[in-house]
Amino acid sequence: MSAAHPMTETVPHDYVVDACFLGPYGENDTLLEKLLVEFLRDHVYWRRNFHPEDPPAIATSAARHPDFCAFEARVRRELHQLSAALKKSAPFHSPRYIGHMTSDLLLPGLAAQILTLPFNPNNVSEDAAPVTVDLEIKVGLQLARMLGYPHDPQTDPCALGHLTSGGTVANYQALRLALALKAFPVALRAADVPDLELPPDDWTAFNLSTTASIELLTAWQRWLGEQAPVERHYWRARVEAERIEQLGLTDFFAAHPQLSPPLVLAPVTAHYSWSKGLKLLGLGRHQLKAVATKGMRMDPDALRSALHHCARHRQSVLMCVAVLGSTEYGTIDPIDAVLAAREDVRPLGLDFTVHVDAAWGGYLATVFRNADGSLRPYHEVAAEYVEFPSPEIHAAFAALSGTDSVTVDPHKLGYLPYGAGAFICRDHRAMALLAEQADYVFHGSEPADYMTRYRSIGKYTPEGSKPGAAAAAAYVAHQVLPLDHSQFGRLPRGTLRATEEFYARAQRFAIDVADMAHVMVPFTPDSNLVCLALNPHGNRDARVANTFMAALQNLLKCDPSHPLQAKEFFGSGTILRPHVLGLDEMARIFDALSLDVVPADQGSEDGYLHILRHTLMNPYLVNRESGVNYIDLYFDFLERSVRMLLAQSSLASDVA
Ligand SMILES: *Cc1c(COP(=O)(O)O)cnc(C)c1O
C-alpha cells in the first residue's frame, strides 16, 4: 500500500459531521446548551400543566430556610467534588483518544437521553413507559433495516430488535432464543400433540432449521387457538411441562437419551461474553468450542471440519457465532462462508442457529446500505476508499440478511451513551418462546398486532427494568441520521478513511524507525481498529519485547495519579497468544519482528506477545479545517517515545 492517501485530500469537508458532536473543544456548546435549557423548561411546563389546580407542594420561601440552604450547600459541595474528580476521566471525546471502543457522543442522542431522564421511563413495559417502549421497538426495526432483515411489522416474517445493557446481554439473549427454538419441537413430540406434523424422532426435532422450527411453533399456536378453552388449557400445560425451560437441562436430556447438550461454535477471537453466556445458560463453558482462524478471521475449512465431526458423532450444535469486528483486532469473519457451511451439513441432519456478534462492527453496515434499504454494490462502496472493503468484507455484510440473529452495540460505533446494546432476530415469531408467562396463546385465535404485543417487551428480555432514556437516545439519533450510507454512514466512512491513512502511516513509521525497531501491523485492518507490534532492534527474546511494550503502553494509559494533560495520546493494548493465534500465524508475526518463537507452555506467558491496539472512532482525527492531523502527531509521538525508552533502557546497548 502506498504511504500517501490519495483519497483524503480530495474529500470535501463534511458540515453534517461538524454538527453531530459537542466537539473536542466543546465547539458546539451553544447548541447543546440551548437544547438542554429549552427542554428542561419544557419538562417543567409539563409538570405545571399536569394538574395546574394543585397548589405547589414546596413553598418559594422554603428556599430561604437555613436547613434548605445548608442542604443546597451540601449538594453543591458534593457535585463540585464529583465534577472535579470526573475531570480525570478518559478523554473519549478527543482525537488524542484512540484506546477503547468509544468516542464522543452523538449530540442528538445525548440531548434526547438528557431530555428523557427526568421523565424516568422504565422500558420493562408500556405501563411504566408509554412512550419509550414504542421507540425501543422502532429502534429494533431501524437496526433490522440496516442489517437487511425484513422490517415491515405488517408482514411475517418481520425482525424484532430490543435494547439490552450491552453486547454481553444481547449475546446471552441470542443463546436463550436459539436453545428455546431448538428444544421446542422436542417438547411437542414429547407431549404427543395430535394433528400437527411432528418430526419423526428427537434428533430430527432437535435439528430443524430455524425456519422449520418457527413454522412448527406457528402451526402449534394456530392449532391451540382452535381448541375449546378446556382443551387449550390442557394441551398448553402438557407442552409447557416438556419444555427445556421447565425441565432444566438435566431432566430434559435425561428424558431424551438420543440427545446431548449442544455445542456453540465460535472463532478463537470471540468476546468473553460467550463464555459468560454458556455459564449463565447452564450449558457450561465446555460446550463452547473454539474454531481456528486465519489472520484472525474464522477459517471456513476449520468450521466445516468441526461440523462434519459433529454430524458424524451425532453431536448437536446450538449455534455458530460469526464475529463482525473482533474486539481485539477488528477482523471480520466470512459470514457468507458460515452460512454456506450450514447448507453443507444440512443433508447430514445437522442444523443450528447462525448468530452474528456485531457488537463492534454492526454500524459499519450503514456504509453498505442505500437510503431505500437496498444493498450497495461492491464497486460503489469501494470507490470511496483506497482498499476498504475487500470483496470478502462486502460479502460478509451482504450475507447478514441470511443469518438468524445479530448483536449490535449502539454504545460503541453508534456513538451513544452506555449502556445501550441491542439484540435483533430475523423472525420475531420465535420470541414467543421466551415470554415469561406462557402467553403464546393469544386471547381469541388471532395474535395481537406487532407493536401491541411487544409493548410488554420486558416479558421477553433477560433484564427487567431498563432505561427508556437509552431507547429515546437511539431512536432520535437514528431519525436524525438514518442508518444508510448517505446519512449515518458519513461517520464510519470518515473513520474508515482515517483508518486507511493510519495504516499507511504505520507502514511509513516502520521505515522511519527501522534503525531502532522492527514494526508491523499484524493483521490488515477490516474495520477501524489497527494493531501494531514492535520489537527493539537486535532483540530476539519475546519477554524483552514485552517489557519494552509494557513501558510504551504505560505512556498511553489512563493514569489518575497524573494530570490528564501530561498525556499526549491514549491507546490500548492486547496480547497475541499462541494457542489462540495458531503456531503458523505466531511464526509469521515473530519472524517479521525478528523474534525467536518460544514453544508455548500452557499456563505460562512464554510465547505471548504484547501489542498496541488503536480504535479509530473519532470523527476529527484528520482535520482539514485546522490542518491538524492527529494520525501524524500520534506517529511522531510514538517515534519520540520509542527513541526515549530505548535510550533509557538497558536495551540501548543491544541497538546497533
Ligand atoms: C464489546 C463486545 C461485546 C460485549 O459488549 P458489552 O457492550 O461490553 O457488553 C461482545 N462482543 C463483541 C465482539 C464486542 O466487541
PDBQT file of the ligand as one rigid body, heavy atoms in Angstrom, charges set to zero:
ROOT
HETATM    1  C1  LIG A 701     -17.873  -5.176  23.165  1.00  0.00    +0.000 C 
HETATM    2  C2  LIG A 701     -18.193  -6.504  22.641  1.00  0.00    +0.000 A 
HETATM    3  C3  LIG A 701     -19.045  -7.377  23.323  1.00  0.00    +0.000 A 
HETATM    4  C4  LIG A 701     -19.604  -7.062  24.696  1.00  0.00    +0.000 C 
HETATM    5  O1  LIG A 701     -20.379  -5.951  24.672  1.00  0.00    +0.000 OA
HETATM    6  P1  LIG A 701     -20.675  -5.091  26.003  1.00  0.00    +0.000 P 
HETATM    7  O2  LIG A 701     -21.480  -3.993  25.448  1.00  0.00    +0.000 OA
HETATM    8  O3  LIG A 701     -19.354  -4.667  26.544  1.00  0.00    +0.000 OA
HETATM    9  O4  LIG A 701     -21.417  -5.964  26.943  1.00  0.00    +0.000 OA
HETATM   10  C5  LIG A 701     -19.358  -8.577  22.725  1.00  0.00    +0.000 A 
HETATM   11  N1  LIG A 701     -18.847  -8.909  21.536  1.00  0.00    +0.000 NA
HETATM   12  C6  LIG A 701     -18.009  -8.112  20.846  1.00  0.00    +0.000 A 
HETATM   13  C7  LIG A 701     -17.488  -8.539  19.520  1.00  0.00    +0.000 C 
HETATM   14  C8  LIG A 701     -17.647  -6.877  21.385  1.00  0.00    +0.000 A 
HETATM   15  O5  LIG A 701     -16.801  -6.091  20.714  1.00  0.00    +0.000 OA
ENDROOT
TORSDOF 0
